Amino acid sequence: MSVDMDITTVNRIGAQLVAIGDDMEREWGKFRRTVETERAGIGVDPLGTAFLGEYRPSEISVLSHADPLPALWQADGYGAKISAATYAQADRDAASGFGK
C-alpha cells in the first residue's frame, strides 16, 4: 500500500486557510471594536445597569471564544504548508538514496 500526499493541493488548501484566518482577523477585529464601542454607549442608569448585568457575561463568552479563531485558521494553514514541504523534502531525500 502506498500513501502519497498531493503536495500542490495541500499547499493550495494551506494558503486558503491562512487567507481565511487573515480575513477573519481583520473583520473580527473591526466587529470586536464595534461591540466594545456600542457597549460603552449603554447607560449607567438602573435600566442600563440591569441590562449590562445580563449582557456582559454573554459578551465575554462570545469574545473569549471568537478571539482565538483567526490564529487557529492561520496555524492550520501554516501547518498544512509545512507538512507539504516536509513531505516533499522527505520524498526527495528517499529518492536520492536509490541506486547507491
Phi and psi in degrees as GROMACS dihedral restraints (atoms count N, CA, C in turn):
[ dihedral_restraints ]
;  ai    aj    ak    al  type     phi  dphi    fc
    3     4     5     6     1  -117.3    20    10
    4     5     6     7     1   139.1    20    10
    6     7     8     9     1  -119.7    20    10
    7     8     9    10     1   118.0    20    10
    9    10    11    12     1  -122.9    20    10
   10    11    12    13     1   141.5    20    10
   12    13    14    15     1   -96.2    20    10
   13    14    15    16     1   135.0    20    10
   15    16    17    18     1   -85.0    20    10
   16    17    18    19     1    91.4    20    10
   18    19    20    21     1   -59.3    20    10
   19    20    21    22     1   -41.3    20    10
   21    22    23    24     1   -61.5    20    10
   22    23    24    25     1   -44.8    20    10
   24    25    26    27     1   -67.0    20    10
   25    26    27    28     1   -43.2    20    10
   27    28    29    30     1   -63.2    20    10
   28    29    30    31     1   -41.3    20    10
   30    31    32    33     1   -63.2    20    10
   31    32    33    34     1   -42.4    20    10
   33    34    35    36     1   -63.8    20    10
   34    35    36    37     1   -45.9    20    10
   36    37    38    39     1   -65.9    20    10
   37    38    39    40     1   -39.9    20    10
   39    40    41    42     1   -58.5    20    10
   40    41    42    43     1   -44.9    20    10
   42    43    44    45     1   -63.5    20    10
   43    44    45    46     1   -38.3    20    10
   45    46    47    48     1   -65.3    20    10
   46    47    48    49     1   -41.2    20    10
   48    49    50    51     1   -63.9    20    10
   49    50    51    52     1   -41.3    20    10
   51    52    53    54     1   -62.2    20    10
   52    53    54    55     1   -44.2    20    10
   54    55    56    57     1   -62.6    20    10
   55    56    57    58     1   -40.5    20    10
   57    58    59    60     1   -61.4    20    10
   58    59    60    61     1   -45.9    20    10
   60    61    62    63     1   -61.2    20    10
   61    62    63    64     1   -40.7    20    10
   63    64    65    66     1   -63.3    20    10
   64    65    66    67     1   -46.5    20    10
   66    67    68    69     1   -62.3    20    10
   67    68    69    70     1   -44.2    20    10
   69    70    71    72     1   -63.2    20    10
   70    71    72    73     1   -40.5    20    10
   72    73    74    75     1   -60.7    20    10
   73    74    75    76     1   -45.5    20    10
   75    76    77    78     1   -66.7    20    10
   76    77    78    79     1   -49.9    20    10
   78    79    80    81     1   -71.5    20    10
   79    80    81    82     1   -40.1    20    10
   81    82    83    84     1   -64.5    20    10
   82    83    84    85     1   -39.2    20    10
   84    85    86    87     1   -58.3    20    10
   85    86    87    88     1   -43.3    20    10
   87    88    89    90     1   -64.3    20    10
   88    89    90    91     1   -46.5    20    10
   90    91    92    93     1   -65.8    20    10
   91    92    93    94     1   -39.5    20    10
   93    94    95    96     1   -61.1    20    10
   94    95    96    97     1   -42.6    20    10
   96    97    98    99     1   -62.7    20    10
   97    98    99   100     1   -36.5    20    10
   99   100   101   102     1   -63.5    20    10
  100   101   102   103     1   -44.4    20    10
  102   103   104   105     1   -58.6    20    10
  103   104   105   106     1   -46.9    20    10
  105   106   107   108     1   -65.2    20    10
  106   107   108   109     1   -41.3    20    10
  108   109   110   111     1   -65.4    20    10
  109   110   111   112     1   -45.0    20    10
  111   112   113   114     1   -65.2    20    10
  112   113   114   115     1   -38.3    20    10
  114   115   116   117     1   -61.5    20    10
  115   116   117   118     1   -38.5    20    10
  117   118   119   120     1   -62.4    20    10
  118   119   120   121     1   -22.4    20    10
  120   121   122   123     1   -85.3    20    10
  121   122   123   124     1    -4.3    20    10
  123   124   125   126     1   -76.3    20    10
  124   125   126   127     1   130.8    20    10
  126   127   128   129     1   -64.0    20    10
  127   128   129   130     1   165.9    20    10
  129   130   131   132     1  -105.5    20    10
  130   131   132   133     1    10.8    20    10
  132   133   134   135     1   -72.0    20    10
  133   134   135   136     1   174.9    20    10
  135   136   137   138     1   -55.7    20    10
  136   137   138   139     1   -39.6    20    10
  138   139   140   141     1   -66.3    20    10
  139   140   141   142     1   -47.0    20    10
  141   142   143   144     1   -61.4    20    10
  142   143   144   145     1   -42.0    20    10
  144   145   146   147     1   -63.5    20    10
  145   146   147   148     1   -43.6    20    10
  147   148   149   150     1   -64.3    20    10
  148   149   150   151     1   -42.0    20    10
  150   151   152   153     1   -61.5    20    10
  151   152   153   154     1   -48.3    20    10
  153   154   155   156     1   -60.8    20    10
  154   155   156   157     1   -34.8    20    10
  156   157   158   159     1   -60.2    20    10
  157   158   159   160     1   -33.6    20    10
  159   160   161   162     1   -87.1    20    10
  160   161   162   163     1   -36.2    20    10
  162   163   164   165     1   -76.8    20    10
  163   164   165   166     1   -43.8    20    10
  165   166   167   168     1   -57.5    20    10
  166   167   168   169     1   -44.8    20    10
  168   169   170   171     1   -60.0    20    10
  169   170   171   172     1   -38.2    20    10
  171   172   173   174     1   -68.5    20    10
  172   173   174   175     1   -40.6    20    10
  174   175   176   177     1   -60.7    20    10
  175   176   177   178     1   -46.4    20    10
  177   178   179   180     1   -61.1    20    10
  178   179   180   181     1   -42.0    20    10
  180   181   182   183     1   -62.2    20    10
  181   182   183   184     1   -47.9    20    10
  183   184   185   186     1   -62.1    20    10
  184   185   186   187     1   -47.4    20    10
  186   187   188   189     1   -62.6    20    10
  187   188   189   190     1   -42.6    20    10
  189   190   191   192     1   -68.7    20    10
  190   191   192   193     1   -28.0    20    10
  192   193   194   195     1   -82.9    20    10
  193   194   195   196     1   -33.9    20    10
  195   196   197   198     1   -84.8    20    10
  196   197   198   199     1   -31.5    20    10
  198   199   200   201     1   -53.9    20    10
  199   200   201   202     1   -43.1    20    10
  201   202   203   204     1   -79.2    20    10
  202   203   204   205     1   -10.4    20    10
  204   205   206   207     1   -60.5    20    10
  205   206   207   208     1   -45.5    20    10
  207   208   209   210     1   -56.6    20    10
  208   209   210   211     1   -43.9    20    10
  210   211   212   213     1   -66.0    20    10
  211   212   213   214     1   -32.5    20    10
  213   214   215   216     1   -66.8    20    10
  214   215   216   217     1   -43.3    20    10
  216   217   218   219     1   -61.7    20    10
  217   218   219   220     1   -44.4    20    10
  219   220   221   222     1   -62.2    20    10
  220   221   222   223     1   -44.0    20    10
  222   223   224   225     1   -62.9    20    10
  223   224   225   226     1   -40.4    20    10
  225   226   227   228     1   -61.9    20    10
  226   227   228   229     1   -42.0    20    10
  228   229   230   231     1   -64.8    20    10
  229   230   231   232     1   -45.7    20    10
  231   232   233   234     1   -64.0    20    10
  232   233   234   235     1   -38.5    20    10
  234   235   236   237     1   -61.6    20    10
  235   236   237   238     1   -40.9    20    10
  237   238   239   240     1   -62.6    20    10
  238   239   240   241     1   -44.1    20    10
  240   241   242   243     1   -66.9    20    10
  241   242   243   244     1   -38.2    20    10
  243   244   245   246     1   -66.0    20    10
  244   245   246   247     1   -41.1    20    10
  246   247   248   249     1   -60.6    20    10
  247   248   249   250     1   -43.9    20    10
  249   250   251   252     1   -63.5    20    10
  250   251   252   253     1   -42.7    20    10
  252   253   254   255     1   -66.0    20    10
  253   254   255   256     1   -41.1    20    10
  255   256   257   258     1   -63.9    20    10
  256   257   258   259     1   -43.9    20    10
  258   259   260   261     1   -61.8    20    10
  259   260   261   262     1   -45.5    20    10
  261   262   263   264     1   -61.8    20    10
  262   263   264   265     1   -42.3    20    10
  264   265   266   267     1   -66.2    20    10
  265   266   267   268     1   -41.7    20    10
  267   268   269   270     1   -63.1    20    10
  268   269   270   271     1   -38.6    20    10
  270   271   272   273     1   -64.1    20    10
  271   272   273   274     1   -43.6    20    10
  273   274   275   276     1   -64.1    20    10
  274   275   276   277     1   -44.3    20    10
  276   277   278   279     1   -60.9    20    10
  277   278   279   280     1   -43.3    20    10
  279   280   281   282     1   -65.5    20    10
  280   281   282   283     1   -42.8    20    10
  282   283   284   285     1   -64.7    20    10
  283   284   285   286     1   -34.3    20    10
  285   286   287   288     1   -72.3    20    10
  286   287   288   289     1   -15.3    20    10
  288   289   290   291     1   -81.7    20    10
  289   290   291   292     1   -15.4    20    10
  291   292   293   294     1   -74.7    20    10
  292   293   294   295     1   144.8    20    10
  294   295   296   297     1    83.0    20    10
  295   296   297   298     1     5.8    20    10
